[in-house]
Amino acid sequence: MVRVSGLASGMDIDQIVSDLMKAERMPIDKMKKQKQTLEWQRDDYRSMNLLLSDFNNLAFNMTLQSSYSSKTVSSADETKVKAAATSSAANASYTLSNVTMATAAQSISANSIASSIDPTKSLWSQRGSMGTGMWTKKTIDQAAIALSADTSTVKLAKGSLSEGNTLQSITVTTGGVTNSYSVRIGTEAGTVDPNEVFINADTGEMTFGTTLTSGSTIEAFSYQQNVLNFSITTYDSNGKATGDNKDGSTSFEFDGSTSLNTLLTQISNSKVGISAFFDEGTNKVVMTRKDTGNLSSVDSPDGSNMVFSGAFLTTGFLQLAGNAKGTDAKFTLNGLETTRKSNTFTTGGVTYTLQNNFTGDVRVNVSNDTQKVFDTIKDFVTKYNELIEKINGKITEERDRNYQPLTDEEREKLTDKQAEQWDDKAKSGLLKGDSILSSGLNQMRSNWYASVSGVSGAFSQLTDIGISTSANYSDRGKLVIEGDGTKLKEAIEKDPQSVMDLFMKSGSTTSEKGIVRRLRDTITQTVSKVEQRAGRSTWTSEQFLLGRNLKSVNSQITSFESRLTQVEDRYYRQFTAMEKAIQNANAQSAQLSQYFS
């Protein structure tokens, strides 16, 4: 629609219409404020549900036996024996004596190798110092190599290769033309003829006598590579071989470009369970079983814990010593002579870690960890008090009706700080007196104070263990641990089972359930009721009450905005008609003036 604004009348039509629309927009501003209030109220409900859910997760931990059955362990000499206990361990004293620690099987190379082998360089380049019969040949299929730049040197996909290779020639295709290059293998390239390719046997680098241009393709070919093959067999605590081969061994293969240090590192990282390294102090190779104890099989030679197969490990410069055996730990526990494969072992819920060999006695005492259980209960009470303080704060907060949500126009007139302060006041008291939260709090208070029937000991009420309600009315049901906690600690020390039952006992009825289980039931019911009113972030608007209310308000806003557009268009049509009438009157007046003149 064409709008004529004050050309004839000289009036500011846009401002007049804007002022008229302010009055028309008052109902929609009210709707938008209602929408904002509903959104704030929904968010407040959800924040309360988050608090309840977090506390419910904490309460779950209080339904576990480990929260009430913590044990403390003391060793008379931790330089000899360290110990820890699970909640299932009995309160008792144990005596360890005549301890011989378990050792791991170890094999050391027979000779010092530093004078003949550099552990950082490729093994094939040092083959003359390694002895004979270690290397085997393996056929490698080299895939075609497409060149992306001009070059005369290209590396093989896999390391070094045999000098006695059957590889005679390599073909290169350039622009549809194929050229053949004769192969020369060695360690010194020297002069390479134009129709020749030299292959370094140590590194696998190919050097062509001519420069190969970008886009050329070195066609696929096969060559023989020098490799080291060997296997190692180790056993678990049951005497079963740990390898994947049919005989239980683990196979290894390395090409000639591999250094001794790299080879030993890969053995250490394999699942064979050996720590292998070169010792610079003795210039020897050391292989040590990672697990202690005599780990062998009836099938292993001489009961060896590590069986080496392959010339590389058993001959030449290594000659790893055979018949490597570990020893089991031997000790006397409360008068009983026994053995273990490891220096760390568990019996009767107590885990012992042997630190040294010794012949005398070391006493280990296991008792209830009263302080830890006390701290657990104290922390739970503190978290509960924080929870009800926050919820009470919301349901008792006064509603300041002098502060309503701001419209966009009102917000523009305020600074960011002023708008933030206004919003804080406008959000206040949205959950004041809420029946769901109030009812949930009342029920939780009842959960704490009601007796628990069927407990195994003397404690059936919270006051029996020194926990009561704050005498200060303003605390609104907060709990306090009486005195300095002495009564609670005495209860834990005297009858930990009864304390545990008081909090976590199961039952078919509410009166039979422990305090924590009652609380979790109440929280679950409260959270569910709040969700019916405020939903979850993943729910659709139709699934909860406030969502349906918001959807209704949004629908009203959309409908009213359409009506406002129509009203604004009507105002402009009316003023346009007036402008046209004034314009016609002015034209007639001018024409009459001409006649009279």
N, C-alpha and C positions, 0 to 999 in steps of 0.2 A: 504494500500500500504506500502511495506517495504521500509524504507528510510535508505540509507547508507550515513553517514555524515563524509566525509574526512578521512576515514580509509587508503585509498591508496594515496590520493593527499596531505594529511596533512593540507588541507584547512578547515576553520570553515564554513562549508556549511550552518548551521542554521543561522549564523549571516549574511552571504551573501544573503540568501533568505529573511531574515527579512528586510534587507536594500532595496532589490529590491521591497518588498511588500509595503514599505512606500510610494514609488512613485505611486504604483498601488492603494493604499488606499486613495490618496488625493481626488478623487471625492466623495468617501463615507463620508469622514470627512466633506466635504463641505455640503453634504446632511444632516448629523446629526446636523451641526450648524444651517442649515435652519430649521430643525425640532424644535430645542430648541428655536429659535427666534419666530417661530409660537406659540409655547406653552406659552412663556412669553407674547407675544402680546395678546393671548386669555385670559390669566389670568388678564392682565391689563384692558382689556375691561370689564371683569366680575367684577373687583373691582370698576370700574366706575358705573356699573349698580347697584351694592350693595349700593353705596353712593346715587344714584338717588332714589332707592326704599326706603331707610331709610328716605330720605327727603320727599318722597311722603306720607309715613305713618304719618309723622309729619304734613304735609299739610292737611291730612284728618281731624285732630283735629281742624284745622283752618276753616273747613267748618261747624263746630257745633256752634249753637247759644250760648251755654254755655261759649264759649271762649270769647265772647264779651258782655255777659250780667251778669257778676259776680256781686253779691251784697255784700255789707258790712252792718253788723247789729250792732248797739250799744244799750246796755241796761244801763239805768241809775243806776241800782243796781243789779249786777250779783249775789250777795248773795241771792237775792230773785227770780230773773228771768233771765235765759239765753235764747238766741235766735239765730237762724241761718236762712238764706233765700236761696231759689232756684233762678235760673235766671228768673223764671216766676213771682216772687214777685214784686208788685208795689212799687214804691218809696213813702213811707208814714210814718206817725208816729202813733203808737198804744199805748194805755194806759191800763194797767192791774191794777185792784184794788180789794179789799175785797176777797183775795185769801185764800181758805182753801184747802190744798193739799189732794189728794186721798190717802186712806189707803188700806191695804190688809187685807182680812179676816184672823183671827188667832184663833186657838183653843189650849188651854193649859190643860194638865192633872190636874185632881182635887186634887190629893194628891202628896206629896213628896215621891219618890219611892226609894231613895238611901239606906234607911235602910233595905229594903226588897229585892231589885233586884240589881245585879251587871250588868251594861249594856254591859260589855265586855265578860261575860260568856254565855254559851248556856242557852236558856230559859227553855228547858225541865229539865235541872238539877236544876232549881230553881222553879219548878212547884208548890211546896208547898206554895210559897209566892205569887203566882199570882192569886189565887182565883180559883173557880171551873167553869166548863162548857165552858172553852175556847178551849179545845183540841178536835179534831175529829180524827177518825182513817181512814187511807187510805191504801188500799192494794197495795203493791209494788212487782213487779215481778223481782226477782234477777236473772240475767243471769248466766250461768255456768262460773266458775272461774278456769282458767288453771294456775297451779303454775309453775313458772320457777325456783324456788329454794326451798330448804328445809325450812319449817317454821311451826310454831304452831299458828300464829296470822294472821288473814285476816280481812280486813275492808269491811263492806257492801258498796254497791255503793251509797246508800243514807242514811245519818245520823242516828238519833236515832229511836227507835221503842217502841211500847207499851209493858208494862209488862204483860198485860193480853192478850198476843198473842196466836193465835191458832197454831203457828208453834211448832210442836212436835219433829221433827227430821230432820237432814241434812245428806245426803249421799255423800260419797267421793269414787271415783273410782281410784284405783292405779293398774296399770298393768293388767287391766281386772277384778280385784277383787273389789267388792263394799262393803264398810263398812258403817254402819248407826251409827250416833252419836245423842244421845238424847239432846234436847235443854233446857238450863236453862237461864233465862233472869233476870237481876238485875243490881245493880250498883257496887257490890263488888264480884270479881271472887272467892276469897277464893281458896280452893283446887278443881281442876277440875279433875274428874275421867277420866281414859283412854278412856272410850266409851262415853264421854260427851263433849259437846261444850257449853261454856258460852258466852253469847252475852251481852255486856254492853249496857244497854238501853239508856244511855246518849250519847255515842259516836258511837255505831253501830259496835264496834270492836269484832270480834269472836276469842275466845281463845279455841283451841282444847286440849284435855287431852293427846294427843300424837302428835309427830312431823310428819307432812305431808311431804312426799318426793317430790322432783322435778319431774314434769311430771304428778302429780296427778291432778284430776279434781273434784272440788266441784260442784256437779250437781245443776241445776237450781231449785229454790224454791221460794215460795211467803211468805211474812210476812206483818204484819200490822205496819204502821208507825204513830206516833203522829204528826199531822200538825195543824197549825193555819191558818184558812181561814177567810178573811174579805174583804170588798170592800169599795171604796171611790168614791164619785161622785162629780165632779166639773163642772163648766159651763163656756162657753166663753162669750164674750161681747154681743152676741146675745141671751143669755139664753139657748144655746144648750149644752146638756151634752157632755163631751169630751171623755167618755170611749167607749170601743168597745162592751160591753155587750148590750143586747137588750134594757135594761132600761137605758143605757148610763153610767153605772158605770164601774169602773176598778177593777178587781179582783186581790187579792194577796194571795199567799200560801207559807208558810215557814215551813220547818221541824224543829224538836225540837233542832237540833244542832246549829241553828241560834242564834246569840246574838242580844240583843235589838239594839245596835249600827248598826250592819249589816242590820237589818230589816229596820231601819229608813233611812239608806243610800240608800237602794234599792227603797224605796218609793220616795225619793228625785230625784233619777235618772230616774224614770218612767215618762210617759207623762201625769200623772194626774195633774201636775202643782203645786205641793206642796213642800215646803222646810221643811223637818222634821229632828229634832235633839233633843238630850238629853242635857239639860243645867245643867252643874255642879254647877253653882251658886245657883240655886233654887231647883236642884234635880227634875226637872219636864221635861216632854216631851212637845215640842212646835211644832205645825204644822201651817205653814203660807203659804197662797196662794201666788204664785210667781207674779201673776198679781194683780195690784191694782184695786180698784173700786168695786162697789156692783155687783158682777157677780153671778146672781142667776136665777132661773126659777120659773114660777108660780107653777110648780109641786113640788118644793123643800119645805121641812117642814119649816114653819115660814120664808120662804124666805132665808134660810141658803145658804151661798156660798159654804160650804163644808158639805157633808152628809156622815156620817160614819155608816157602817153596820157591825155587827159581834161583838161577846162578847169580843174579845180581846181589841177592841178599846173603847167600850162603857161601860164596866163593870170592876170589879176587880180593879187592881192597877192603870190603866190608867184613865178611865172615862173622855175621852175627852169632853170638854164642847160643847154642841150643839148650834144651832142658831148663828153660826159664820158668821159675815157679814163684808164686806169691805165698804168703803164709796167713792163716786165719788168726784172728784175735783170740787170745786165751785169757780167761779170768775166772775168778770165783765170786759169785753173787749170793750173798746170804748163805754161805757154806756150800753152794752148789757149783762144782767145776763145770764150765761150759765153754763153747766157742761160737764165734760169729765171723762171717766173711768180711764185714765192714767194721770200722771203728765207731760208727754211729749205728745204734740199734735200739729197738723199742721193745719193752716187755712190761706187761701190767699197766699200760697207759703212760709209762715213763720212758722218755727218750734219753739215752746216755750217749755222750760223745767222749771217747777216750782221747786224752791229750798227751800222755807219756806212759812209758813203762814204769811200773813200781811194784814193790813187794808188800808194803804195809797195807793198812786199811784206810779207806776213804768212805765216810758216812754221807749218805744222801737222804735228806728228810723231805717228805711230801706232806703238805697241809693245805687247808682251805685258804684261799687268798681273800681274806675278809675285806681288806681295804679296796680291792678291785671291785668286788660285788657291791660294797657300799657306794663307791664312786659311780657305778652303773645306775643304781637306784636313785642316787642323788641327782644325777644328770637327767634322768627321766622325769623326776619331779620338777626340776627347773624348767625343762622344755614344756611340760604341761602348764606350769604357771605362766610362761611366756605366751602360750597359745590362748589361754582364757583371758589374759590381759588384753590381747589384741582384739579378740572377739567382743569382749565386754566394752572395749573402747568404741567399737563400731555401733553396737546396739544401744549405747547410752549417749552417743554424740548428739547434741542438739542440732535441730534443723534451723538454719538461718534463712527465713523466707524473704528477707530483704535483698538477698542476692540470688538472682535467677541467672541461668545460662545467658551468655552474651550473644547478640546477633553479630553478623559480620560487620555491619555498620558501626555498632557500639564498640567492637573490638578494635577497629581501626583508630578510634579516638584515644585509645589507651596505649601506654608503653608496654613492652613485653612483660616487664616486672609487675606492672599494675594488673595486666590481664591474668597473669599467673596467680597473683594474690586473690583476685576476684574469683577465679575458678576454684581455688581451694575452699573459699567460703561457700560457693554455690554447690560444691560436692558434699558439704558437711551434712551429717544426719540422714543420709539416704537409706540407711538400714536401721534407724532408731526403732527400738522396740520390736524388731523382726521376730515373729513367732517361731520360725524354724530354728534360727540360731539360739534363741532364748531357751526353747525346749531342749535343744541338744546340750546346752550347757548344764541345765538342770539335771538331765539324765546322767551326764558324766559325773556330776557331783554325787549323785546317788550311787553310781558304779563304785566310787571310791569308798563310800562310807558303809555300804551294806555288808553284812557278814558273808563270808564264803563258807558254805556248808561242805562237810566231808573232807576237810583238810587232814593231812596225816599227822600233824603235830599240834602245838599249843596255840598257834597264831591263826586266828580266823578273822580278825579285823585289823584295819590299818593302824589304829591306835595301839594295838598290842606290840607293834614293832617301833613305836616312837614317831609316827607321822600323824599329824592332825591338821585341822583347819586353822587358818590365821584368825586371831581374835579381832583383827581390824576389819570393820565392816567394808571399808573402802577397797579392800583387797578382793572382795566379791568371790570368795570360795577358793582362794589360793591355798596351797598346802605348805606346811612348814615341817622341817625335821627338828624334832624337839632337842633342845640343848645343843651340844656340840656333836650330836649323832651317836653318843655313847650307847643309848638304848637300842638303836638300829644295829650297830656293830655287834652288840652282845647277842641280839636275836640271830644275826647271821652266823655268829660263831657257835651259838648254842644249838640251833636247829635250822641249818640251811635248807633242809628239805621242806620244812613248814613254811619258811619265807618264800621259797620257790612256788609252792602250791598256792599260797595267798595271791601271788601275782599271775601265774600262768596255768593254773589247774583247768583241765577240760571238764565239761559237764553237759548234760542234755538240757538243763534248765539254767536260767540266769543265776539263780542263787547258788548253783553248784560250780559255776564258772569263776575262774580267778579274775582279779581286778582288770588286768590288761585285756583279757579276752572280752570282758564286758565293754570296756572302752572301745575296742575295735568294732564290736557290733554296733554300738551307738554311733560312732563316727561314720561307719558305712551307711547307716540309715540316714543320718543327717546330710551327708554328701549327696546321696541319691535324691533327697527332697529338694536340696538346693539346685541340683541339676535340672529337676523338673521345672523349676522357676527360671533359672538363668542359663541352663544348657552348658555345653562345652564348646570350645572353639571349632571343633570338627562337626558340630551338629548344624542342621538346617534350621531356619527360623520357625518352621512348623512344629519342631520337636520340643519346644519349651515355651512357657507362658510369656516371658518378656519378649521373646523372638516374635511371637504372634502379635503382641501389642505393637512392636516396632514396625512390623510389616503393615499393620493397619494404619499407623500414623504416616508411614511413607506413602501409602496409597492416597491418603487424604491430602498430603502435601502435593503430590503429583497432580491430583485432580484440581486442587485450588490454584496451583500455578498456571494451569491451562485456562482457568476462569479469569485470572488476573491479566493474562495476555489479551483475552477478549475485551476486558474492561478498558485496558490501556488503548487498544485499537479504537474502541468506541469514543474515548475522550479525544483522540487525535482526529477522528472523523468529524466530530462536532466542531473542534477548533478549526479544522480545515474548511468546513462549510462556512464558518463565521468569517474566516480570512477571505474566502471567495466572495461572500456577500459584501464585505467592506471594500474589496477591490472593485466590484461592480459599481458600488455606490460612488466611489471615488472617480471612476471612469465617467459615470453619468454627470457628476458634479462638474468635472472638467469640460465636458461637452456643452453643458448649459452655460458655463462661463464664457465659452467661445461665442455662443449665440448672442448673449447679452452685450458682449464687447463689440 
